[in-house]
Structures are given as C-alpha cells and as structure tokens.
C-alpha cells in the first residue's frame, strides 16, 4: 500500500490490484494550491466544504462516499462514521464530519477529516485498531496541535501523518506544522515522498510521526 499527500486533507491511497482511494479533494481557488492529477476508483468526502468536497478534481469516474456507512469496492473495505468530536451543543456553523476507516487487506488507514475536538472513548473504540492515522493539526475548524496529540494518544496508531495545516502556498490561515511537532516533542523531522507499507508486520512498535512532501 502506498500513501501520497496532495495538500490540505487530500491523500491518494493505492495498492496494486485494488481500488485507489482519494480523500477530501479540494477546490484550488479556495485552498490556493492545485492537488495535481488525481485518479481513483473511490473518493471519500469528510464534510461539505469546498476545501474537502471538490470531486471535480478527480479525473474519470469515481465512486463517491459522502457519509457514514460500510462499503466494499475493488477489494477495499471502507467504513464511514459520523464523529465531529464536539461535546458542546451544535450550532448552525458546526461542520458534520465523517471519519473514514480504509482497510487494505488488514492495513487500516483512518482519515479524521475535519475533526474539531477529542472524541469520547466509545467513539474511539468504535474505529477499531488504527495502523495509520491521517490527523488534522492546524486548528481553526479542526483539531489544534494539543488536541491532535490527545487524539493520537487515544488512537495509539503505528504511524501518524499530519494534515490540514498552514503552509506558505496555502490561502488558508492555519497553524504551522512546527507547532504540532513541538507538541509531540520533535524538533526536526525528515519528510518522505510517500509511505509504502507491505503488511502490518513492517509497522513500527511505537507511534511514529511521518511528514509527507506534497505530491502535485
């Protein structure tokens, strides 16, 4: 399985012989970047926002998943769960967020979407084992660095890939990656072009933060 990052909350996940999945494609005019050439059999949408639901970015025809449910497409099992994490009374401005568990032959990637606060223990347990967590860290409408760290401690994933953070190329005013790294006790970190995993046997024993380069 290979995971590449196309900016903001958009990733492409693929494995030979199985369906490719793109998460949260975004409108370039809103985010300020171009996600590049995206091809997939499946696209998941975490929330109804142009920074997360721009399906026109996908070339060709892809099966669209826009909310909770269980799906099996091209050998990939996908479970969508509605969790916005908010313990306060919902306001009209709250975003309805769907978290997706994407299972490639036992390797489970969890895309947290626009999660805005820490979910409860029951919600966390409902997601099952998490191998790779794609975690928003930039604050504003999603988790900030401190809350992201708390969610990571609850999920206990093998690999954490930060997303949804401020960049010089982006029009969105979000906290920078450095704030999250400091919260996690990391001063510097090497970036990777992509992450390739063959099975659960190659996963690190302790949680590891991995930062991906933009693939545009």
Rosetta blueprint (number, residue, H / E / L):
1 X L
2 X E
3 X E
4 X E
5 X E
6 X L
7 X L
8 X L
9 X L
10 X L
11 X E
12 X E
13 X E
14 X E
15 X L
16 X L
17 X L
18 X L
19 X L
20 X L
21 X E
22 X E
23 X E
24 X L
25 X L
26 X L
27 X L
28 X H
29 X H
30 X H
31 X H
32 X L
33 X L
34 X L
35 X L
36 X L
37 X L
38 X E
39 X E
40 X L
41 X L
42 X E
43 X E
44 X E
45 X L
46 X L
47 X L
48 X L
49 X L
50 X L
51 X L
52 X L
53 X L
54 X L
55 X H
56 X H
57 X H
58 X E
59 X E
60 X L
61 X L
62 X L
63 X E
64 X E
65 X E
66 X L
67 X L
68 X L
69 X E
70 X E
71 X E
72 X E
73 X E
74 X L
75 X L
76 X E
77 X E
78 X E
79 X E
80 X E
81 X E
82 X E
83 X L
84 X L
85 X L
86 X L
87 X L
88 X L
89 X L
90 X L
91 X L
92 X L
93 X L
94 X L
95 X L
96 X L
97 X L
98 X E
99 X E
100 X E
101 X E
102 X E
103 X E
104 X E
105 X L
106 X L
107 X E
108 X E
109 X E
110 X E
111 X E
112 X L
113 X L
114 X L
115 X L
116 X L
117 X L
118 X L
119 X L
120 X L
121 X H
122 X H
123 X H
124 X H
125 X H
126 X H
127 X L
128 X L
129 X L
130 X L
131 X L
132 X E
133 X E
134 X E
135 X E
136 X E
137 X L
138 X L
139 X L
140 X L
141 X L
142 X L
143 X L
144 X L
145 X H
146 X H
147 X H
148 X H
149 X H
150 X H
151 X H
152 X H
153 X H
154 X H
155 X H
156 X L
157 X L
158 X L
159 X E
160 X E
161 X E
162 X E
163 X E
164 X L
165 X L
166 X E
167 X L
168 X L
169 X L
170 X L
171 X L
172 X L
173 X L
174 X L
175 X L
176 X E
177 X H
178 X H
179 X H
180 X H
181 X H
182 X H
183 X H
184 X L
185 X L
186 X L
187 X L
188 X L
189 X L
190 X L
191 X E
192 X E
193 X L
194 X L
195 X E
196 X E
197 X L
198 X L
199 X L
200 X H
201 X H
202 X H
203 X L
204 X L
205 X L
206 X L
207 X L
208 X E
209 X E
210 X L
211 X E
212 X E
213 X L
214 X E
215 X L
216 X L
